[in-house]
Amino acid sequence: MHKLEFVKDKNMASIIQPKILKGFRDFLPDQEINRKEITTTLTEVYESYGFVPIDTPVLEYTEILLGKGSGETDKQIYRFNDNGGRDVSMRFDLTVPFARFMAQYHNDLQLPFKRYHISKVWRGENTQKGRYREFTQCDFDIVGTDNAESDYEILSIMNKSFEKLGIKNIEFKISHRGIFNKMLESLNLSENLSDILRTVDKLAKIGIAATQAELTAITNDKEKTAKILEYIQAEGNFLHTLDKIEALSGGESEHSLRLRKIYEYLQAEEIADNFIIDPSITRGLDYYTGIVYETFFKDLPSIGSVCSGGRYNNLASLYTKQELPGVGSSIGLDRLIAALQELDLISSKPSKTECIILNFDSKLKKEYFKLATRLREAGIKTEVFLDDKKLGPQLNFAEKKSIPTAIICGEDEIQQGFFTLKNIKERNNIKVEKFDNLIEEIKKILK
């Protein structure tokens, strides 16, 4: 994904000048450490609910992907003919390949099947803050059942994921495509469903006036447009808004009853206050059929949704006659990190090393490596300073990597069986006898 150019200079041989394609990035250690910590936490949450990992290829036959998201998404797909002349594309999300996966392997899996998939996807869209052409999604889905319980469990995982990440200023906005569709049916606008959904989905970006103009162009009826605008405005708390959209859609239905049941489960878990109904949430992708949701930072709504998804009961039917209803959500890792950085909620971590053994005497390197092995076996992330340098540059190296402890060990220490442990932040030394005591002192500093 890098663009390489030859640069000629009369004073030097030709060299290759590295450049990165627009919308693509490299990740330095401090960035990748944070990314890894977040995905590790999410993996632990997913697995605590009984979810298992899968993976799918980056490349799919284009016919698998095309027409499964939206017309706009189709334009963003990275598509080409491979060396065998096959029409192939890079996956634009993890949900559509998962639908193909389920169609192929549902006989080998226990239903309902709970999976998670953390990997990169590609879309050739306009880049902006938190939005790139190569980005990582953290998906979790339940396939093979269609009920309020599975819808609720996905919402519970969303809440638990942000809780475990220590993120509190989050607001989960949910809606239901079934109720919205029912309202449009009452207005005889079912044929315009896709265009209306995508227009409403842009409300936060283009504002109410532009949304009204676009809707009127679609409906050719100001009264019908007014009904749609009335529907998509939230009103009061969860139940008040549900009462409103239920009435505007023609009364109680299986869809509104399901939302009420989901709300009861959220109340039982005592997390209902974190969820609100926002009828303007539609999720522009064509494959959603039921509950849909997006997640926003209260202090930074402009960054957009950092966790989105919903129910998609018909997606797998494109590949199999087997009924495979599904529901799931996806955390956008890159947008999440962009938000955390802007809100100063994430710190730089240039290293995971907890202890460094300084190269006090080059003749003792074998002893240093033996000690490092013992420390690692005791659960301490340890590295040995490899070059022959004075202690000053070695300590400067440790400080720049934010390594909290260092061991200074010369010939006297080796012969007498003690260690000099340095607390780098506090800049003080501790004389420690015996290896077990060394481990204990290091862990004290780490705490």
URUR-V476670 format. One record per residue. N is the residue number from 1. PSI is psi in degrees with one decimal (none if undefined). OMEGA is omega in whole degrees, -180 to 180 (999 if undefined). Layout:
# URUR-V476670
((N:PSI:OMEGA) (N:PSI:OMEGA))
This chain:
# URUR-V476670
((1:4.8:180) (2:143.1:175) (3:122.8:-177) (4:130.2:-180) (5:142.2:175) (6:129.2:179) (7:126.4:-177) (8:139.1:177) (9:134.9:-176) (10:-18.7:-180) (11:1.2:-178) (12:158.2:178) (13:164.6:178) (14:134.1:176) (15:162.6:178) (16:124.3:179) (17:112.5:-178) (18:136.9:174) (19:152.6:-179) (20:138.2:177) (21:146.3:177) (22:132.4:180) (23:-0.9:178) (24:156.4:-175) (25:154.2:163) (26:158.2:178) (27:118.3:176) (28:163.9:-174) (29:-44.1:-178) (30:-32.6:178) (31:-45.1:-176) (32:-31.6:177) (33:-46.1:178) (34:-42.2:179) (35:-43.3:-179) (36:-40.5:180) (37:-40.4:180) (38:-46.2:-179) (39:-31.7:176) (40:-43.1:177) (41:-44.8:-180) (42:-41.1:178) (43:-43.1:179) (44:-40.1:178) (45:-49.4:-178) (46:-45.4:-177) (47:-26.6:178) (48:-20.2:177) (49:4.8:178) (50:14.7:179) (51:149.0:-179) (52:152.9:-177) (53:150.0:169) (54:173.4:172) (55:152.9:178) (56:161.6:-179) (57:152.2:173) (58:-40.8:-178) (59:136.6:173) (60:158.1:168) (61:137.0:-176) (62:-35.7:-179) (63:-23.4:178) (64:-36.6:-173) (65:-34.8:-171) (66:133.3:177) (67:7.4:-177) (68:-9.2:179) (69:-77.3:176) (70:169.4:179) (71:-37.7:180) (72:-40.0:179) (73:-39.2:179) (74:-36.6:180) (75:-22.7:-175) (76:-6.4:-177) (77:135.6:172) (78:107.8:-171) (79:138.4:179) (80:169.1:173) (81:128.8:-180) (82:-175.2:-176) (83:-20.6:178) (84:6.7:180) (85:11.9:-180) (86:142.3:178) (87:105.6:-175) (88:160.0:179) (89:155.6:175) (90:138.5:-176) (91:136.9:180) (92:-14.8:171) (93:-177.4:180) (94:-8.1:-176) (95:-46.3:-179) (96:-47.0:174) (97:-32.7:178) (98:-37.2:177) (99:-42.6:176) (100:-41.3:178) (101:-46.9:-179) (102:-37.6:179) (103:-34.1:-179) (104:-34.5:-167) (105:10.4:-174) (106:-27.1:178) (107:-18.9:-179) (108:-2.1:-174) (109:149.7:177) (110:121.3:-180) (111:143.8:-3) (112:143.4:-177) (113:126.0:180) (114:117.1:-179) (115:156.6:165) (116:152.8:-176) (117:117.1:179) (118:110.3:-176) (119:175.9:-177) (120:149.9:174) (121:168.4:-172) (122:132.0:174) (123:131.2:180) (124:60.8:-177) (125:170.9:178) (126:133.1:-178) (127:147.2:176) (128:-177.3:-176) (129:122.1:179) (130:1.6:-178) (131:121.5:-176) (132:171.2:180) (133:-22.1:170) (134:122.1:-177) (135:164.6:-175) (136:130.7:174) (137:145.7:178) (138:92.9:-171) (139:148.4:171) (140:130.9:-172) (141:154.1:171) (142:122.7:-178) (143:140.2:176) (144:6.4:178) (145:147.3:-180) (146:92.6:-180) (147:169.9:-179) (148:-29.8:-177) (149:-43.9:179) (150:-38.0:175) (151:-45.9:-180) (152:-42.1:-175) (153:-36.5:177) (154:-42.3:178) (155:-38.7:178) (156:-41.2:179) (157:-40.5:176) (158:-49.4:-179) (159:-44.5:-178) (160:-35.8:-180) (161:-47.9:-179) (162:-31.7:176) (163:-45.7:-179) (164:-27.2:176) (165:-4.9:179) (166:23.7:-178) (167:120.0:-174) (168:-24.8:-174) (169:52.1:-175) (170:145.4:177) (171:123.4:179) (172:120.6:179) (173:126.9:-177) (174:158.0:176) (175:-171.7:-177) (176:118.3:-178) (177:-30.9:-180) (178:-42.6:179) (179:-41.7:179) (180:-43.9:179) (181:-40.3:-179) (182:-38.7:178) (183:-43.0:179) (184:-34.9:177) (185:-40.9:-179) (186:-21.4:178) (187:6.2:-178) (188:42.5:-179) (189:17.8:-177) (190:-34.5:-179) (191:-21.4:-180) (192:13.2:-173) (193:-54.8:-175) (194:-45.2:-179) (195:-39.9:180) (196:-42.8:179) (197:-45.6:-177) (198:-32.2:178) (199:-47.1:179) (200:-36.3:-179) (201:-22.2:-179) (202:3.3:-174) (203:-48.3:-177) (204:-28.9:-178) (205:-43.7:-170) (206:-12.2:178) (207:168.2:-173) (208:-38.7:-177) (209:-46.5:180) (210:-36.5:177) (211:-43.7:179) (212:-42.7:-180) (213:-44.4:-180) (214:-41.4:180) (215:-40.5:179) (216:-35.6:177) (217:-30.1:180) (218:-44.9:-173) (219:-25.3:-174) (220:30.3:-176) (221:111.0:-177) (222:-33.7:-180) (223:-41.5:178) (224:-39.0:176) (225:-41.9:179) (226:-37.8:179) (227:-42.4:179) (228:-44.6:-180) (229:-36.7:177) (230:-40.8:-178) (231:-41.9:-171) (232:0.2:177) (233:123.7:177) (234:150.7:-177) (235:104.1:178) (236:-150.2:-176) (237:-174.4:-176) (238:-53.8:-175) (239:-35.5:178) (240:-44.0:179) (241:-38.7:178) (242:-42.4:177) (243:-41.8:-177) (244:-51.4:-176) (245:-28.7:175) (246:-46.0:180) (247:-42.1:-178) (248:-20.8:180) (249:5.0:176) (250:6.7:178) (251:-175.9:-176) (252:139.5:180) (253:171.8:178) (254:-30.3:-178) (255:-45.9:180) (256:-35.0:177) (257:-36.9:179) (258:-42.8:178) (259:-37.2:178) (260:-39.8:-180) (261:-41.1:178) (262:-41.9:180) (263:-37.6:178) (264:-40.8:178) (265:-41.2:178) (266:-38.3:177) (267:-41.7:-180) (268:-33.8:179) (269:-5.6:180) (270:39.1:177) (271:9.3:-175) (272:-30.8:-178) (273:-16.9:-180) (274:-8.8:-175) (275:134.8:175) (276:153.7:173) (277:125.5:174) (278:100.2:-174) (279:-11.0:177) (280:-9.8:176) (281:113.4:-179) (282:-21.4:-173) (283:105.9:-172) (284:-17.0:-177) (285:141.0:-172) (286:-21.3:-169) (287:-5.6:-180) (288:139.6:-175) (289:-15.8:-175) (290:-127.9:-180) (291:140.2:176) (292:156.0:-176) (293:154.6:175) (294:158.9:-173) (295:130.3:-175) (296:147.9:169) (297:124.9:179) (298:-34.4:-177) (299:-4.6:-177) (300:60.5:-179) (301:-22.8:-177) (302:-20.7:-179) (303:-17.6:-180) (304:-176.2:-177) (305:135.8:179) (306:-4.3:178) (307:116.7:-173) (308:160.8:176) (309:-157.5:180) (310:-168.3:-180) (311:136.1:-180) (312:88.6:-173) (313:-15.5:-173) (314:-0.6:-173) (315:-45.9:-178) (316:-19.8:-180) (317:-13.4:175) (318:-18.1:-175) (319:-11.8:-177) (320:155.4:175) (321:-12.8:177) (322:130.8:177) (323:121.1:-178) (324:70.6:178) (325:145.0:-177) (326:160.1:175) (327:142.1:-179) (328:178.2:-179) (329:163.7:-178) (330:127.8:174) (331:123.5:177) (332:103.0:-172) (333:-43.9:-174) (334:-41.9:178) (335:-37.0:177) (336:-47.4:-179) (337:-38.6:177) (338:-40.7:178) (339:-44.5:-180) (340:-37.7:179) (341:-43.4:-179) (342:-33.7:180) (343:3.7:180) (344:41.9:180) (345:10.0:180) (346:136.5:-176) (347:155.8:179) (348:134.5:180) (349:87.4:-176) (350:-11.0:-179) (351:152.2:173) (352:-2.8:-178) (353:134.0:-180) (354:-21.9:-179) (355:139.0:175) (356:133.8:176) (357:114.3:-176) (358:147.3:-179) (359:76.7:-176) (360:-34.5:-178) (361:112.6:-175) (362:-21.4:-180) (363:-14.1:-175) (364:16.4:-175) (365:-36.7:178) (366:-40.9:179) (367:-37.2:179) (368:-43.4:-179) (369:-38.1:177) (370:-42.3:180) (371:-40.6:179) (372:-40.5:179) (373:-43.2:179) (374:-40.3:179) (375:-43.3:179) (376:-40.0:179) (377:-24.4:177) (378:2.8:176) (379:12.5:179) (380:122.2:178) (381:115.6:-167) (382:141.2:170) (383:158.1:178) (384:135.0:175) (385:122.9:-166) (386:-26.8:-176) (387:158.9:176) (388:97.7:180) (389:167.1:176) (390:162.0:-176) (391:-33.3:-179) (392:-55.3:178) (393:-32.0:179) (394:-43.2:178) (395:-34.9:177) (396:-40.1:176) (397:-45.8:-179) (398:-40.2:-180) (399:-42.5:-180) (400:-29.1:178) (401:3.4:180) (402:38.2:175) (403:124.0:-170) (404:-28.8:-176) (405:154.2:176) (406:148.4:177) (407:125.9:175) (408:118.8:-171) (409:106.9:178) (410:-169.4:-177) (411:-37.7:179) (412:-43.8:180) (413:-42.1:-179) (414:-46.0:-177) (415:-36.7:-175) (416:-7.9:174) (417:38.5:174) (418:170.7:-176) (419:148.6:170) (420:111.8:-178) (421:126.0:-179) (422:125.7:170) (423:103.9:-170) (424:-39.7:-179) (425:-43.5:-178) (426:-13.3:178) (427:41.5:176) (428:153.7:-178) (429:146.3:178) (430:127.8:175) (431:122.1:-174) (432:129.1:175) (433:139.6:178) (434:143.0:-176) (435:-41.9:-179) (436:-38.2:177) (437:-33.7:178) (438:-46.1:179) (439:-43.6:-179) (440:-43.0:-179) (441:-39.5:178) (442:-45.3:-178) (443:-33.2:176) (444:-44.6:-179) (445:-41.3:-179) (446:-32.0:178) (447:none:999))
